[in-house]
């Protein structure tokens, strides 16, 4: 059985770009569902065009309200293009399982995904850039910013930070067992789901660790065998409240 999202009261409008046409019952335009999927992810893919040529770049990202952020080298062609106020599309996806049906046609995957549209903007000003950098570090490792060496003025100058307000967005997911045509359930063919998870390992100390350094609470969420999406979801809540 496929399970879609329950629509929330606060949602982005359906637009020609964001409207789900295939299996619309699996989707949502609701803010809580979309934020939940975004906050469980570390990597996104950002799509944009340069001189009519489409590109899609994977990068780490973070969220503050309805704004998404990502960063990189000031020499990056992608970031230089986006800094000019370029329309962009950001996607996130989680693979939760491989669905094996009785029929080749009905093989599928269980997943959670978000597609968000907006216009990229350059984060300017020393204070705004420093605040964004702090959010980035604390989003994944709550409280770490206060215990580490801050970036120098030159390092911040060499870093471009982009933000995009979400103008349009939709989420889509699939969960549950395979769904076959009714006559095919009588076939003697194994069907089911292979669960897929990304888990974290135990933190490894740097070989050049200072003798007086100690592992802090900022990495306490990253326990061996814990699902990464679970860690990131909790980190986003702790970081937001801290």
C-alpha angles and dihedrals in degrees: 000000000000117000119206128189124274107240115248125220092243111058144147114256121258108254133178088262100045102033113117111230103170114063094346090181088071092060143077139190091195119128097225094052093046094047091048092057093043093049092052091060136079099183130052135175118235118202123198141144131248115191091339094309114118119225132182119199128189115221143153114263143179137202135227111181109306092343126096122202136196134166146193146144118333086230091063113119090210093055094043089054095046092046088066091067101268123174109250141183120213123194135187127188137182122197109214103168149346112243117213114194131185090249123058088224094060099050109122146148134252110234149150120220144170131198116194130184130200146119118281119234133190116245104228136186128052095257095049092046092049091049091050092048090051091051090051094054096041093045091069100025108028113221096005095118091070093056103044137075109272121234115267123239089257092051091050090048089054091052126081119200119197127195130191126191110218106245097167131010144163136185127211131185145168128201137163137048128323119287113216133180107275097249091053093065087076091061117105092235125126113242132175146104131293104209116224125201136168109216132185125238130218112291112261119219118236110253088231094052115153111249092235096049121108131194107257136217089259090082096040092102091060100081123165113273096010115137111255095224090054091050093049093047092053092043091054091054095046092045092050093051096042 
